[in-house]
Amino acid sequence: MKILFEKAALGRLFLKNRLVRSATWEGLADGKGCLTRPLLDECEAIVRGGVGCFVAGFTSVSDLDPGFGGMARLSGAVHVAGFRRLAEICHNAGCAAIVQLALSEFSREKNGGIQCGLEPCELSEADLQTVESLFVAAAERACEAGLDGVQIHAAHGFFLSRFISPAWNRRTDAFGGSPENRGRLLAHIVHAIRTVSPSLHVSMKVNSSDFTPGGLEPAESLAICKLCAESGLESVEVSGNGTSVPGIRAGVNEAYFKDFALLLAEQVEIPVILVGGHRSPACMEAVLNEGNIGFLSMSRPLIREPDLPRRWQAGDSASAACISCNSCYHTPGHQCVFTLKEGGKGR
């Protein structure tokens, strides 16, 4: 029987419990993409709250990625110091530290300018090698910073998510067509990181489905996950497009990607992490013991209650206070509106 608050192995990482803080957007990096003091303070509040593993939010691997305001980057030496501090904060709290490596879109320099927003069919083989190199170099910087691992972001409609989706990838070469071909770039990135930075845990976040006409279907996602596992992937976090479902109620509609995660966990030999709609420890432990899912990750509940894991572990099993209103998407620093109304400063 699996217990939420027990030590467990996430690949080569040994966590103090089965709770992972899923990568969460804060928008608090500075203009260069460096981690700021307010961002590190928010991270520290969460890791002190008792999660076993912390995944730092969307972190671009490219200087040319236009991204969004406040986006963190790990695309140059200037970014390493901030992530070194993040690693120290996590480790001081007995928490593993992973950074989510991502591209919002691929851009290239051309004729003295920058071409932005290139889709899979517009990339040359040299461009594909550039994408791989960007992720590998960012992983090397993560290693230099003392982080325990990286998570390749292949979900939520960003560049790699589009690359593995038939709705966007209509290539006719070895990187298009079948799910295995569309997943080839991901597999190459996984293998290259494992080769160049063998001490890092390599994870991946992937859509169970695009929930889009003509998009990635569950069977295709399964095939891509298995391909990446064969290439050295050490864990996979199951998500999907259209995340942050509103109106989650404890014991009613929790764990909305569970069915896919259970199926995936039967077909790969690496740990499966499930995100989405976890609100009560009773339901969470039921999910863990329904099949081979090994870990559960959370985002919004920890925005309102950074110390939620500690509260649960101390015996207070009341459901998370988060009501899934999604208003945190529109507040400074992704703070909970109820915390702000109560006069707090968020995490």
C-alpha positions as CSV (number, residue, x, y, z in Angstrom):
1,M,0.0,0.0,0.0
2,K,1.3,3.4,-1.0
3,I,1.1,6.3,1.5
4,L,1.2,9.9,0.5
5,F,3.6,10.9,3.2
6,E,6.2,8.1,2.9
7,K,9.7,8.2,1.3
8,A,9.7,7.1,-2.3
9,A,12.1,6.9,-5.2
10,L,11.5,9.1,-8.2
11,G,14.0,7.4,-10.5
12,R,17.4,8.1,-8.8
13,L,16.0,10.8,-6.6
14,F,14.7,9.8,-3.1
15,L,11.9,12.1,-2.0
16,K,10.5,12.5,1.6
17,N,7.0,12.1,0.3
18,R,4.9,11.5,-2.9
19,L,3.9,15.2,-3.4
20,V,5.4,17.2,-6.2
21,R,4.9,20.9,-6.7
22,S,4.0,21.1,-10.4
23,A,5.6,23.9,-12.4
24,T,3.6,27.0,-11.9
25,W,3.7,30.3,-13.7
26,E,4.5,33.3,-11.5
27,G,5.8,35.9,-14.0
28,L,8.2,37.3,-11.5
29,A,11.6,37.0,-13.3
30,D,13.4,40.2,-14.2
31,G,13.8,41.6,-17.7
32,K,16.8,39.3,-18.4
33,G,15.0,36.2,-17.2
34,C,16.8,36.0,-13.9
35,L,15.1,34.8,-10.7
36,T,14.2,37.7,-8.4
37,R,14.0,37.9,-4.7
38,P,10.2,37.9,-4.7
39,L,10.2,34.8,-6.9
40,L,12.7,33.0,-4.7
41,D,10.7,33.9,-1.6
42,E,7.5,32.4,-3.1
43,C,9.5,29.2,-3.9
44,E,10.9,29.1,-0.4
45,A,7.4,29.3,1.2
46,I,6.3,26.3,-0.8
47,V,9.3,24.1,-0.2
48,R,9.1,24.9,3.6
49,G,5.4,23.8,3.3
50,G,6.5,20.2,2.9
51,V,6.5,19.1,-0.7
52,G,8.9,16.3,-1.6
53,C,9.9,17.8,-4.9
54,F,9.7,21.3,-6.4
55,V,9.5,21.9,-10.1
56,A,10.4,25.5,-11.0
57,G,8.0,27.0,-13.5
58,F,8.3,27.6,-17.2
59,T,11.9,28.4,-17.9
60,S,12.9,29.2,-21.5
61,V,16.0,27.7,-23.0
62,S,16.4,30.4,-25.6
63,D,17.4,34.1,-25.6
64,L,15.3,34.5,-28.8
65,D,12.2,33.1,-27.3
66,P,9.8,36.1,-27.0
67,G,7.8,34.4,-24.3
68,F,5.9,36.5,-21.9
69,G,6.6,39.2,-19.3
70,G,8.4,37.9,-16.2
71,M,9.4,34.6,-17.9
72,A,12.5,32.9,-16.4
73,R,15.3,31.7,-18.6
74,L,18.2,29.4,-18.3
75,S,19.7,30.3,-21.6
76,G,22.9,31.9,-20.4
77,A,25.5,32.0,-17.7
78,V,23.8,35.1,-16.2
79,H,20.9,32.8,-15.1
80,V,22.8,30.2,-13.2
81,A,23.2,32.1,-9.9
82,G,19.5,32.4,-9.4
83,F,18.9,28.8,-9.9
84,R,21.8,27.9,-7.7
85,R,20.1,29.9,-4.9
86,L,16.8,28.0,-5.7
87,A,18.6,24.7,-5.4
88,E,20.0,25.7,-2.0
89,I,16.5,26.8,-0.8
90,C,15.1,23.4,-1.8
91,H,17.9,21.3,-0.4
92,N,17.8,23.2,2.9
93,A,14.2,22.1,3.2
94,G,14.9,18.5,2.3
95,C,13.2,18.9,-1.1
96,A,14.4,17.9,-4.5
97,A,14.8,20.7,-7.1
98,I,13.9,20.3,-10.7
99,V,13.5,23.1,-13.4
100,Q,11.0,22.9,-16.2
101,L,12.8,23.6,-19.5
102,A,10.6,25.0,-22.2
103,L,10.2,27.0,-25.4
104,S,7.1,29.0,-25.9
105,E,8.0,29.2,-29.6
106,F,11.0,28.7,-31.8
107,S,12.8,31.8,-33.3
108,R,15.8,32.1,-35.5
109,E,18.1,34.9,-36.5
110,K,17.9,35.7,-40.3
111,N,19.2,38.7,-42.3
112,G,19.9,40.7,-39.3
113,G,16.5,40.2,-37.8
114,I,14.6,37.5,-35.9
115,Q,12.0,35.2,-37.3
116,C,9.5,34.4,-34.5
117,G,6.8,31.8,-34.1
118,L,8.1,29.2,-36.5
119,E,5.9,26.1,-36.6
120,P,7.2,22.5,-36.9
121,C,6.9,22.3,-40.7
122,E,9.0,25.5,-41.1
123,L,12.0,24.1,-39.3
124,S,15.0,22.8,-41.2
125,E,17.1,19.9,-39.9
126,A,19.6,22.5,-38.7
127,D,16.8,24.2,-36.7
128,L,15.9,20.9,-35.1
129,Q,19.5,20.4,-34.1
130,T,19.5,24.0,-32.6
131,V,16.4,23.1,-30.6
132,E,18.1,20.0,-29.2
133,S,21.3,22.0,-28.4
134,L,19.3,24.7,-26.6
135,F,17.7,22.2,-24.2
136,V,21.0,20.3,-23.7
137,A,22.9,23.6,-22.9
138,A,20.2,24.7,-20.5
139,A,20.4,21.3,-18.8
140,E,24.1,21.7,-18.4
141,R,23.5,25.1,-16.6
142,A,20.9,23.4,-14.4
143,C,23.6,20.9,-13.4
144,E,26.1,23.7,-12.8
145,A,23.5,25.3,-10.5
146,G,23.2,22.2,-8.4
147,L,19.7,21.3,-9.4
148,D,18.6,17.7,-9.2
149,G,16.9,17.4,-12.5
150,V,15.1,19.0,-15.5
151,Q,11.6,18.6,-16.8
152,I,11.1,18.9,-20.6
153,H,7.9,20.8,-21.2
154,A,6.0,19.1,-24.0
155,A,2.5,20.1,-22.9
156,H,0.0,22.9,-22.9
157,G,0.3,24.0,-26.5
158,F,3.9,25.3,-26.3
159,F,6.5,24.5,-29.0
160,L,7.4,20.9,-28.1
161,S,3.7,20.2,-27.5
162,R,2.9,21.4,-30.9
163,F,5.7,19.4,-32.4
164,I,4.3,16.1,-31.2
165,S,0.7,17.1,-32.2
166,P,-0.7,16.1,-35.6
167,A,-2.7,19.3,-35.5
168,W,0.5,21.3,-36.0
169,N,3.2,18.9,-37.1
170,R,2.6,18.0,-40.8
171,R,6.1,17.2,-41.6
172,T,6.8,14.4,-44.1
173,D,10.3,13.5,-43.1
174,A,11.6,11.4,-40.2
175,F,10.2,14.0,-37.7
176,G,6.6,13.9,-38.9
177,G,3.7,11.5,-39.5
178,S,3.6,8.7,-37.0
179,P,3.6,9.4,-33.2
180,E,7.1,7.9,-33.0
181,N,8.3,10.2,-35.7
182,R,6.7,13.3,-34.1
183,G,8.2,12.2,-30.8
184,R,11.7,11.8,-32.3
185,L,12.9,15.3,-31.4
186,L,11.8,14.8,-27.8
187,A,13.6,11.4,-27.7
188,H,16.7,13.0,-29.1
189,I,16.6,15.7,-26.4
190,V,16.1,13.2,-23.6
191,H,19.0,11.0,-24.9
192,A,21.3,14.0,-25.4
193,I,20.7,15.4,-21.9
194,R,21.3,12.0,-20.3
195,T,24.5,11.7,-22.2
196,V,25.9,15.2,-21.5
197,S,24.5,15.7,-18.0
198,P,24.2,12.1,-16.6
199,S,23.8,13.2,-13.0
200,L,20.5,15.0,-13.8
201,H,17.1,13.4,-13.4
202,V,15.3,13.9,-16.7
203,S,11.5,14.2,-16.6
204,M,8.9,15.3,-19.1
205,K,5.5,17.0,-18.9
206,V,3.1,15.8,-21.6
207,N,-0.5,16.1,-22.7
208,S,-2.6,13.0,-22.2
209,S,-4.6,14.6,-25.1
210,D,-4.8,17.9,-26.8
211,F,-8.6,17.9,-26.5
212,T,-8.5,19.6,-29.9
213,P,-9.9,18.3,-33.2
214,G,-7.1,16.7,-35.1
215,G,-4.8,17.0,-32.1
216,L,-2.8,14.6,-30.0
217,E,-4.8,11.6,-28.9
218,P,-4.2,9.4,-25.9
219,A,-2.9,6.4,-27.9
220,E,-0.4,8.7,-29.6
221,S,0.7,10.2,-26.3
222,L,1.3,6.7,-24.9
223,A,3.5,5.8,-27.9
224,I,5.5,9.0,-27.5
225,C,6.0,8.4,-23.7
226,K,7.2,4.9,-24.3
227,L,9.6,6.1,-27.0
228,C,11.1,8.7,-24.6
229,A,11.3,6.1,-21.8
230,E,13.3,3.9,-24.1
231,S,15.6,6.9,-24.8
232,G,16.4,7.5,-21.1
233,L,13.5,9.4,-19.7
234,E,13.2,8.8,-15.9
235,S,9.7,10.1,-15.1
236,V,6.7,11.6,-16.8
237,E,4.1,14.0,-15.5
238,V,0.7,13.6,-17.1
239,S,-1.3,16.7,-18.0
240,G,-3.4,18.0,-20.9
241,N,-4.5,21.0,-22.8
242,G,-7.3,22.9,-21.1
243,T,-5.8,22.4,-17.7
244,S,-6.8,24.2,-14.5
245,V,-10.4,22.9,-14.7
246,P,-12.7,25.2,-12.7
247,G,-15.1,23.9,-10.0
248,I,-13.1,21.0,-8.6
249,R,-14.7,19.5,-5.5
250,A,-13.1,17.1,-3.1
251,G,-14.3,13.6,-3.5
252,V,-16.4,14.6,-6.6
253,N,-14.2,15.4,-9.6
254,E,-10.6,15.2,-8.5
255,A,-7.7,13.8,-10.6
256,Y,-9.2,14.5,-14.0
257,F,-6.3,12.9,-16.0
258,K,-6.3,9.8,-13.8
259,D,-7.5,7.3,-16.4
260,F,-4.7,8.1,-18.8
261,A,-2.1,8.1,-16.1
262,L,-3.2,4.7,-14.8
263,L,-2.9,3.3,-18.4
264,L,0.5,4.9,-18.9
265,A,1.8,3.6,-15.6
266,E,1.0,0.0,-16.8
267,Q,3.0,0.5,-20.0
268,V,6.2,2.2,-18.8
269,E,8.7,1.2,-16.2
270,I,9.4,4.8,-15.0
271,P,7.5,6.7,-12.4
272,V,4.3,8.4,-13.5
273,I,3.3,11.7,-11.9
274,L,-0.3,12.8,-12.1
275,V,-1.3,16.5,-11.9
276,G,-4.8,18.0,-12.0
277,G,-7.5,18.5,-9.5
278,H,-6.0,16.9,-6.3
279,R,-7.8,18.4,-3.3
280,S,-8.1,15.8,-0.5
281,P,-5.6,13.3,1.0
282,A,-8.1,10.5,1.1
283,C,-8.8,10.7,-2.7
284,M,-5.1,11.2,-3.4
285,E,-4.1,8.0,-1.6
286,A,-7.0,6.2,-3.3
287,V,-5.5,7.3,-6.6
288,L,-2.0,6.1,-5.6
289,N,-3.3,2.7,-4.7
290,E,-5.6,2.2,-7.7
291,G,-2.7,1.3,-9.9
292,N,1.0,2.1,-10.6
293,I,0.9,5.9,-10.4
294,G,3.8,6.8,-8.1
295,F,3.5,10.6,-7.4
296,L,0.9,13.3,-7.4
297,S,1.6,16.9,-8.3
298,M,-0.2,20.1,-7.3
299,S,-0.2,23.7,-8.3
300,R,-3.2,25.9,-7.4
301,P,-3.8,24.5,-3.9
302,L,-0.3,25.5,-3.0
303,I,-0.8,29.0,-4.2
304,R,-3.5,29.5,-1.5
305,E,-1.9,27.2,1.1
306,P,1.9,26.8,0.7
307,D,1.9,24.8,3.9
308,L,-0.8,22.4,2.8
309,P,1.4,19.3,2.8
310,R,2.6,20.1,6.3
311,R,-1.0,20.5,7.5
312,W,-2.0,17.2,6.1
313,Q,1.0,15.4,7.4
314,A,0.3,16.8,10.9
315,G,-3.2,15.2,10.9
316,D,-5.5,17.9,9.6
317,S,-7.0,16.1,6.7
318,A,-9.5,18.9,5.7
319,S,-9.5,19.4,1.9
320,A,-7.5,22.1,0.3
321,A,-8.9,25.6,0.6
322,C,-8.5,26.2,-3.1
323,I,-11.9,26.5,-4.8
324,S,-10.6,26.3,-8.4
325,C,-11.8,29.8,-9.3
326,N,-8.7,30.3,-11.5
327,S,-8.6,34.0,-10.5
328,C,-4.9,33.5,-9.6
329,Y,-4.2,33.7,-13.3
330,H,-4.9,37.4,-13.3
331,T,-3.2,38.5,-10.1
332,P,0.4,39.9,-9.6
333,G,2.8,37.0,-9.0
334,H,0.0,34.4,-9.5
335,Q,-1.3,35.1,-5.9
336,C,-4.6,33.8,-4.5
337,V,-7.3,36.4,-4.6
338,F,-8.5,35.3,-1.2
339,T,-5.1,35.8,0.3
340,L,-5.0,39.2,-1.2
341,K,-8.5,40.1,0.1
342,E,-7.4,39.0,3.5
343,G,-4.6,41.5,3.4
344,G,-1.8,39.0,2.9
345,K,1.1,39.2,0.5
346,G,0.6,35.7,-1.0
347,R,3.1,33.0,-0.5
